[in-house]
Each structure stands twice: as structure tokens, then as C-alpha cells.
């Protein structure tokens, strides 16, 4: 009866995670009471996710990463990218492949991508390359780097915790995984993946601009505004190149017809029609004279729950990405009251490769959406401080505690060094590192609290008890019997390969951490029944759950770069499918060698 109840709960949870009918946080927090009320687990076991050392470790490392972010420890990469790329996109990809994975091996991947994304966008403008050629590689390099160390990704920490508890329960020496035990295979996957991206994958990436990619890099003396062509305008039926020629003081950035966007350079032969919206650039005087001569009017922007005429202002157009755990998710533009709180107006929304400017007040926001915003520098600064979105344009740099960068790096190196050279638990070192970040003023307490990814923490709180329940009810044993029945007397390496593939496919639709928690009990039970060492199977889960390339929802960083890169779902598949196959084949060959099954 308990097994049946757990199966029903599992099916419902997986369905809700995939469909997102309820938020991930709500679904996760409903799991512990469901397991208790159905009699599957007692109170301590149902609430084991709260007390799990994995939950505490991952939360503490969020704070450590935030301390590194706030002190500007990655600013040096900006100069490295500029100096060594020398205006060449291929060279820039090589530099990214050599630097981004090193950083992501010791920091949470999400802040790494968040910090580097504006830098890469700026360099893309400098060397005249579309961001779509660089955004997916940025995410993939961060993912590959995170697989190389214990603290590089929360998945490794989570599986380490599950494996350590199993060892303790079995009366074995509790070894878990070492800090660099993942490195041999991680470095091979990194080298192979980077080579594929640089030599082959970059050719399959689309050639699209982001919303703010149309803007010039130097913006201090000019204004940008949107004008609307009305019925009495002198611009009606005129060709774009007749009005915005080389001698015109006004530059056309893009023309918007209904919801179809055409960049200025590609619109030269078009005729302008009624209700076309033009985004133009020029000085205040030139724009004012142009509006008068053309009989055109300023278009409107969304000011909370109403549309108002756009007022020209110093060029401060900003691009902001809605993060997966943002409080903006599910809320409409009108509900956010951005103008009331920050003095920010919304010009457009980009979802995937499509730009939307009609009815955006009532559009529920989704993770990965990009908002094109208009505001003052103070408005963007206030929005940045709220940490609700990732600002990738409109704010050059906001670093609060720059003088403490050396201290932040020293704290990280101490955590890594002590975890490598001593037997101190990683959870203790992570908590100490988080506390030191606050004590040394690398991070304020409110900044530390905001750095916690509550979606991830709630996910752990809910799914860790599910893993416990699968073991205690015998469901894991029953599923393993089914797997072994299907595979027959196959060689353990073939079963290991199949298990890696199962994990890899599952993590494309579920969270990588949820996948790890649900499959780890199966892996332990499978290895036990086969009479082989479970460590190779646990390693297969770590790498397969983290190396997620096929879909934007498979890994948070894939979702973050989706908007700025202007990607569609299919863009990930074109490069991600061969990446996943390459990782699967290498893992199948190398895991039994690096971690023998017997």
C-alpha cells in the first residue's frame, strides 16, 4: 500500500515539475507533508531535506559565490577577453573555453554566467558578431567546468551526501567524493566538448541579434526614442533609405510592424506604413526637428498598468533577463509596477527569437524572457539591487565592495584547500566560508539572504525525502528488478551506460538535482543487486545530470542565455544532441576505467 501511495506521489510530483502547473517551490514544499500524511515516512524522515548537509552546503556556497560576485573578482576577465580575442570571434571562443570552466569549477554556475553575460554582449558589439554565436557556448563552458570539482555544481554535492549516508548505513568507511575526484573525467569531457563547440558547434548556432544588440556602443551624447507613423505623417509610403540616408542626422535602429521587427540596416528598401513604429537615435534637437517635419508622434511605453507617450531621454535603454527563480515569473508587466518602484518603463518583451510589443501589459512573464526597458541610471541601479532580474544592458558596472576582492578570493581558496587537504566535512567549510564572507564585509547580510536560491533549496527540501521513501518502501528495489529484467544478463558496463543515458534524458525535463535525488537510490540498489561497486553509478548520475545541453530547461544557465541570444528551443537541440551523445560515449568508456566496477 505504501509503495502504491509513493508511486502516485512520484507521478504527481514529476508531472507538476514538468508542466509547472504549480511553482517548483510549492510542489516541493507539499512533498514532506504528503509523505507523512500517507504514513510513508515519520516526521524526522519527512523533514530530512531541511536538515540535510547537502541543503546546508549548497545554500552556504550560494553565499560564497555571491561574495565573490559582489567584490568583482571576475573583472579581470573583461580585460583578458578584450586583449586576447583581438576582435576575432573564434579567438574569443577559445579564450572563453580556457577561462570560464576554471571559474565555474569553484563557483556556482549561475552567478558565473550572470557576471560574464554583459561582458560577452559588449565584446560581441565590439567585434561585430551576433550574441547568438556566443551565449550557448558561454552556458555550456560553465556547465562543463562545473562537473570538474565537488563544489562546481550542487548536483555533485547532493550525490556526495547521498553516497556518504549510504556508506554510513552499510557500515562502510565514509569517504564520499574528494574535491578533485571528478576532475579526470570532467577535464576529458571539457576538452572534447570545447573542441566540438569551437570546431563544429559554432557553425550550427543561429545568427540573431538580441533586443539591445541593435544599439551603438557609445551612447553618452545621444537619445533614443520610439515614434509612431500616423495617418497624416509625411513619412507614409516613403522608403526608409530616402528618409534615413547617410546624411540624415537621425539613425533608424529598427522598424516594428505589428510584432515583426526589422533592423534598420535590413529595412533600407522598405516603405513605411501607417502604425509602423520606428526606434530612432539622434540628439535631442535633431529628434525634435524630425518629429515636427515628419508629422510623427512619440510612441507609447508601458508605465505599469497603462500606456503613456514615450518621453525622449538620455539613451538609457536596458535589457533585463527574467531569471528562473525571479519573483517576476508568472506576474504580468502591469502587476510589477516597475515605473512606480523604479521609474522604469517597458518597451518590449522578447521570448525566444520573437519580439513582442503589443498587449505586453497583460503578458505573464516566463523564465528567460528579456525585457527592453527605458529608465535613468538610478532606475537601473535600483532594479539591479532588487536582484529580481539579470541586467545585461543599461548599467555598465555595479560593484559594491571592490576593495575586498582579495579577501573573498582568500576565503574561497581556504575552503577549497581545506576540503582537499583535510578530512573536514565540506558542509562545515562551506558554512564557515559563508560566515566569513559576511564577517569580512565582502557581503552584507541582506545581500547574503537575497543570494540564496530558494527554488533550489525548496527542491532539495522536497525531493530528498522522496529518495528516502523510495529506499524505505522498497520501490527502488522493485524498479531495479524491472530494469534488470529488461536488460537481462547484460554486462555491467552496458547497464552503467544505459543508466547514464536514462539520467541524461530525464534531466532534460526535470531539474538536474531532482533527477539526481530520484535516481540515486536506484543506482545504489542496482549496484548492490549486481554485486558491483556503486561509485561508478553515482559518478554516472553526477555527470549525466549536470551535462545537460539539449533543452533550455535542462539547466538554469541555458535558460538565462536564451533571451540575450535570441534562441529558439530547436537551437539547443542542434548543438546539444551531439554534445550529449559525445558525453555519453566518453563516460561509458572512461567511468569503468577511472572507477572500476569490481
N, C-alpha and C positions, 0 to 999 in steps of 0.2 A: 504493500500500500504506500509506504514512504517513497519507494522508488518511482511509483507511478506519479505521486504528487510532485516529486522533484523533476520528473520529465516534463510535466505540464508547466511548472515554473520556468524551466530552462527554455522551453519552446516560446513561451510568452516573452521572456526577457530578450531572447535573440531577435524575435520579431519586432519588439519595441526599439531595440538598439538599431536595427536596420531601417525601420520605417520612420523612427523618430516621432511617433505619434505623441509620446511624452518625451520630455527632455531627458538626456542621459543622466543628469543628476537625480531627477525624480525617480526614474526607473531603478537606478542603483540603490537609492535610499529605501525603496519599497521591498528590496530583496531580503534584508535581515528580518524584518517583521513577518514576511511571508514564510520564511524558513522556520521561524519559531512557532507561529500560529498553526502551521500544519504538522507540528510535532517532529519535524525532521531534525532540528538542532535545538540544544538548550540555549539559554541566554548568552553565556560566555562564548560559545562557538558561533552563534548568530552574529555577535558583535565583534568577532575576531578581526574583522577588517580595520576597525578603529585602533586596535592595539598592535596590529601587525608592524613589525620592524620595517617591512617594505614601504608601507604607507608613510611612516615617520621619515624614513631615509629619503624617499622621493620628495616629500614636502620640504625637508631641510635643504635638499640640493636645488630646489626652485629658488630658495632664498640666496644660496651661494651664487647661483647663476645671475640673479638679479643684482647682487653686489658687484659682480664683475661688469655687468651691463652699465650700471649707474656710475661707475668710476671710469668708463670709457676705455677699458683695457684693449678693445679691438680697433681703436682709432688708427693704430699704426698700419693696419691692413689697407686702409684707404690709400696711403702713400705708396705701399708696396704694389697694389693693383695699378695705380697710375704710372708708377715708374717703370715697371717691368712689362706691362702689357703693350706699351708704346703704340697705342692706337690700333692694335690688331686684335680682332675678336678671338682668333684661335689661340694666340698667346695668352689672352686673358683667361680663357677656359683652362689652360694648363696651370696658370698661377692659382686659379680657384681650386683646382684639383689638388694642388700641393699645400694649400693653406687651410681651406675650410674644414677638411676632415680632421686636421690636427686640433683645431679649436673645438669642434663638436665632439671629439673623443673625451673631453673633460668638462664640457658644459652641456646643459640641456639644449637639444637641437632647436627648439622653438625660439629662444632668445638669440641664438646664433644667427638664424635666418632673418629674424626681425631686425637685428642690428646691421646685417650686411645688405639687406634688400635695397634700402635707399642708396647705398654706396654703388651697388651694381647698376641701379637705374641711372644714376648720374653719369657713370662711366659709359653706359650704353649710349647716352646722348653725345658724350664727348667723341666717341669713335664711330658714331652714326650707325649703330646696329640696333635692331628692334629688341626690346626686352624679352620677347618670346623665345629668343635664341639663348637666353642666359638664366631665366628663372627656374625652369625644371632642373637644369644642371646644378644650380645652387642648392635646391632641396635634396637632390639625390646625393650630392657630395656630403652634405650634412648627415644624411641617413647612413651612408656607408662609413663615415668617420665614427658615428655613434656606436657602431657594432664592435669597435676595436677594444673597448675597455669596459670594466664593470659599471662605471658611473656614466658611460656615454649615452645610455638610454635607460629609461625607467623599466623597460621590459627585462633587461639583464638583471637589474636589482631585484625585481619581482621573482623571477625564476630562481635566482640565487637564494632568496629567502625560502621559497617553497622546497627547494632541494635540500637546504640546510635543515629544515624542520623534519623532512623525511629521513635524513640521515640520523637525526637525534631519536626519532621514533623507532627506527630499526636498530638502535644501539650501536651505530657505526660512528667512527670519528667524524665530527662535524667540520668539514673542510669547505663546503660551498664552492665558490669560484674565486680565484685570485683576481687582483686588479687587472693584470695583463694576460690572463689565461685565454681571453678571447682574441688576442692580437694576431697570432699566426694565421688563423683563417680569415679574420677581419681584414688584415692587410692584403691578403690574396684577393678577396672579393673587392676591396677598394681599388687595387691596381687593375683588375680585369674590368670592373665597372667604369672606372675613369677612362681607360683606354677605349672602351666601347663608345662612351659618350662623346669623346673628343674625335675619334676617327669615323664613327658611323652615326651615332645617335643624333648629333647636332644637325645632320643633314635632313633628318625626318621632322625636326621641330618647325612649327609654322613661322611665318614672317608677319607678325601682327604688332601693332602699337598699343600701349596702354593709354588710358584716358589722358594722363598728363604727359605722355611721351610726345605729344604734338607741341609742347611748349618750348620756347627757346631757353637756353641755359642762363643767359644773362637777363635778369628781369627787373633790375632796380629802378629804371627810369621810365618804364612803360606801364600802360594799363591794358587790362583785358576785360572785355565785356561781351555780352551776347545781344545781338539786335534781331528784331523780328521784321520781316518784309510784309507789309500790309497792302491792302488793295490800292492805295493811292501812291505807293512808293515808286520813285523813279528807277528803282533797281529791277522792277518787274521785267522778265524776259530778256534781260541783259546777260551777256556771257560773263562768267567770272573773270576771265583774263582781261576783259575790256575795262572792268572796274578796278581790279586789284592787280594791275600790271607792275612791272619792275619800278616804275616811277611813282607809284602810289605810296603815300606815307602810311597807309593802313595795310596791315598784313592779315590775310584771311587764314585762320588756323584750321577751321573745319566748317562744313555746311551740314546742317541736320535737316533732313526731310522726313517727316513723320518720326520714325525711330531709326532710320538708316543714316549712318554717319559716313561722310566722305571727307578725307583730309584735304586741306587746301591745295596741296601740290597735285592731287589727283583730280581736283574739281575744275581745272582751268577751262575745259571745254563745255562745262555745264551751263545751262540757262537757269537763272534764278526765278523761282515761282512764289506765288502768294503763300504765306505761312511758313516759308523756309526760315530757319534760324541760322544766323551766322555768328560764329565766335571769332572776334577780330582782336587785333593787337595794335596799339598805337599810343601816342601821347594823349594827354587829356584834351589839349587844344585840337589835335587832329581828329579825334573821335567826335568831339562836339561839332566841329565843322562838317564832318562827314554825315552825321545824323541829320543836320539841317539841310544839306544839299541833296541828300538822297530821299528825304521824307521818310526816314525809317525811325523806328522807336526801339527803346531798350526792351529786351525780352524780360521774362519774369523768372524768379527763382523761388524755391520752396523755403518759406520762412515759417517753420513749424507747421501749423495746420492751414496755412493759406499761401497763395502765390502773390508776390509783390513785384513791382518793377525792379530790375537789377540796377543798382547804382554803380557807376564806374568807380574804381578804387585802384590804389597801387596794386600791381599784379601780385596777388596772393591767392592763386588757385592751388588747392591742395588735394592730394589723393590719399584716401584712407581705406585700409583693408579691414573688413569685419572679421575678427579672429574667431576661431571655433568656440572659445569659451566666453565670448563677449556678451555683456548684458543686453546688447543691441539685437541679438539674434531673436527672431520671432516678433519683434516690435516694428511698427511702421515708422517711416520717416516723420510723419506728423506727430506721432506719440513721443518721439525722442525730445522734442522741444530744444533742438540744438541752438536755434537762434536765441532763445530765452536764456539758456545756460552758458553758452559760449560765444554768442554773436556770430554764429556760423550758418550760412545758407547752403542748400544742396542744389547743385546744378543738374546732376545726372547720376544714375546708378549703372554700373557695369556688372553684368552677371555672365561669367564665361567670356565669350567673344562678342557679346551683344551689348550695345549701349541703350539705355532707356532714359527718356526724359519726360515722357507723358505719364500722368497719374502716379508719379513716384511718391506722393504724399501717403498713399494707401498701400504701398508695396511692403509686405513683411520682409525684413532683411534675413538673408541666409549667410552662413559662414562662407567666407571667400568673396562676398560681394565687395565691390570697390565703389566708394562714394567720391564724386568730384565735388569739392567744396570750395566756397569763397568766404574768406574771412581775413581779419587783421592778424598780424603776428601774435598778438596777445591771445586772440581767439584760438589759434592753432596750439599755442603753448598750453592753454587751459585744457584743451581736448587731449593733448598728449599726456598731461598729468593725470587725467582720469583713467588712462590705460584701458579704455574701452575698445579702442581700435589701434591699428598699427599705421602711423603716419609715414607714408613713403614719399610724399611730396608736400611742399609748402612750409617746411621747417628744416633748416639746414642742420642744426645740431642742438640738442638739449642734453648737456651732461652736467649733473649737479655736484658731483663730488670728485672732480678730476684729480685733485692732488693726492687722493688716497688710492690711486690705481695700483701703486707698488704694494701697498698693504693688502689689497684684495687678491692680487696675484700670489703673494706670500701665503695667504690663508689657503687658497686652492692647492698650492704646491705642498703645503703641510698635510692637508687631508689626503692627497694622492700618495705622498711619500710614506706617511704613517700606515696607510692601508696596504701599501706594497711591502714595507719592511717589517711590520709588526703584525701581531695577531689580534690587534684591537678591532672590535666589530665596526663595520662600515657605518652602521646606524649611529654609533656613538661619535665617530669622527665627523659625520655629516651634520649632526646636531651641534657639535662644538664649532664647526665651521660657520654654520648659520648664525650662532650666537656671537661669534667674533666679528662677523660682518656688521652686525648691529652695534656691538660694543665699541668697535673702532670707527664708527660713524661712516662706514662705507655705504650704509643703508639706514634710512630711518625706519622706525617700527611700522609706520603706516605703509611705507613702500614695501617692507617685507611681507606684510599681510596681503597687499594687493598682488604680490608676485606669486602667491600660491594659486595654482591652477585647480580650482575646486571641482571642475568637471573630472579631471584625472583622479583627484583624491576621493571623490564620491564613487567613481567607478571602482576603485580598489576596495572601498568600504563595502560595496555590494557584491563584487564578484569573488573576493577572497573566501567569504563563507560558502559560496556556491562550490568552489573547489573542495572545501572541507566536506560539504554534504555529499558530493559525488563519491568521495572515498568511503565515508561512513555508511552510506546506504547500499553500497555495492554496485551503484550504477556504473562507475568506472570499470569495475570488473566485468560487468555484462557487456559493455561496449567493446572492451578489449577482446572478449571471447568472440564477438561478432566480427571484429577486424581480422583476428587470426583465422576464423572460419572462412572468410572471404579470400585471404591470402594463402591459405593452406600451409604447406611446409616450405614456404619461400625462405631464401637466405636472409639472415638478419639485416644485411646491408640493403636488400630490396625493401624490407619493411621500414627501415630507417628512412630510405629515400621517399617511400610513399607517405610516411608521416610528415616529413619536411614539406612535401607538396600539399598535403592536406592543410597544414598550418599556414602555408603561403597563400593558398586560395582563401581560406577563412578570414585572414587578417585584412584582405582587400575590402571586406564588407563589414567586419566588426572592428572595434578598436584593437590595436595590437596587444594592449595589456589584457583586455577581456579574453582575447584568443589564447594568450599565454596561460591565464588562470584556468580556463576551461579545459585546455588540452594537457596541461602539466600532470594532473592526476592520471590521465590516460597513459601518458608516456611512462610514468613511474610504474603503473600496473602492467603495462605491456612489457617493459624490460624485465620486471620481476617474473612474469609468467614464462618469458622466453629464457630466463636464466642468464641474462647478459647485464653488463654494467649500464645503469640508467643515464650516466653522464652524457654519452653521445646523443641520446634522445633529448635531453634537456638542452644541449647545445643546439640541436636542430630547431627546437622551439625558439630559442633566443634569436638565431639568425633569420629564420623564416618569418617570424612575427615582426621583425624590425625591417628587413629588406623588402619593403612594400613599395612597388613602383607603378602598378597597373592602373590604379584609380586615384583620384584626388582625395577620396575619403579614407584611403588606407593608412595615411599618416598625416598628422596635423600640418607639417611643413608643406606637403603637397597642396593642401587647401589654401595655405597662406599665399603661395606664389601664383595661384590660379588666376586671380583678378589682375594683378600687375602684369602678368604675362599674357593676358587675354586668351587663356586656354579654354578649349572645349574638352569634354570627357574623353573623346577619341584621341586627343593629342597625347594623353598619358599612355594609352594603350599601345600606340605605335612604337614608342620607345621603351615602355615599361614591360611589355610582354617578353621581348628578347632579353631584357635585363633580368627579369625573374627566372627565365629559363637558364640563363648563364649562371646565376647564383645557385640554382637548384643542382645543376650538373656538377659544379665545383664543390658544393657542400657534400653531395653524395659520394664523391671521390675522396675528399680530404678529411671529413669528420671521422670515419673509421680508422684513418691513419693517425690523426692527431690525438684522438681519444678512442683507443681500441675497445671494441665491444666486449671482449673477453679478457 
